[in-house]
C-alpha cells in the first residue's frame, strides 16, 4: 500500500515523463530487492554477513532479567499470595 502511494505521488510531481519513469523503475527494483531479502532469496547487500551455516537457526538467549523476581515474589522480596 505504501509503495502504491509512493508511485502515485511520483505521478503528481511536475517533471519530465522520462524522469518519472526512471524513478518508478528505481522504486520497483528497490521493492523487489527488499522482498527477495525479506524472504531469504538473496543475502544482505550492505556486505555484512553472519558466520552461521545455511539453514542454521540462531537461538534466542535463555536468560531474562525478570526471572529472579518471579522466584522470590516480586522486586521487594516478599511473597504475596
N, C-alpha and C positions, 0 to 999 in steps of 0.2 A: 504494500500500500504506500509506503514511504517512497519507494522507487518510482511508482506511478506519479506521485505528487511532484517529485523532482523533475521527472520528464515533462510533466505538464507545465511546471514553472519555467523550464527551459524554453518552451514554446512562447511564453509571454514576454521574454526578453527581446527587445528590439535590436536585432543584429542580422547579419547576412545568413542566408539559409544554409550555406555550406558549413559555416562555423557551428550553427546549431546541430547539424548532422554529426559533425565530429564530436561535439560534446555528448550527444546522445550515445554514440558508439563507445566513447570512453566510459560513460556511466554503466552501460550494459556489460561491457567487458569486466569492469570492476565488480559488478554484482555476480557475474558468472564465476570469477576467480574466488570471490568471498564464499560462494556456495560450495565450490569444489573443496576449499579449505575446511569449511564447516563440516562437511560430510567425510572428510579424510581422504579424498582422492588425490590431493596434492599436499605437499608439506608447506611450511611457513615460507613466505617469500623474503622476509627480512633477514634470513640467514641463520637464525638461531635454531639449534637442534637439540634434541634430548638424547641421552645415552641409553635409551631403552630399546629392546629388541622389537621388531614389528609384531604387533598383536599383544604385547605385554601391557597389562593394566597397571597404572600407578595407584597404589592403595593409599587411602587417607590415613593420617596418623591416628593411633589408638588412644592417645591421651587427650583429655579435655580439662579445662580449668575449673569447671563446676563440680567435678566428681567428688573431691574431698568434702564438699559441703553436703552432698547427698547422704554421705555415711554418718555424719555427726548431727544431722537435723537442722542444718542451716548455718549461716555465717556467724551466728552468735555462739554456737556450740551447744545450745540447749535442744533437747529432743522434744519436739512438740507433737503430741498425739491427740 
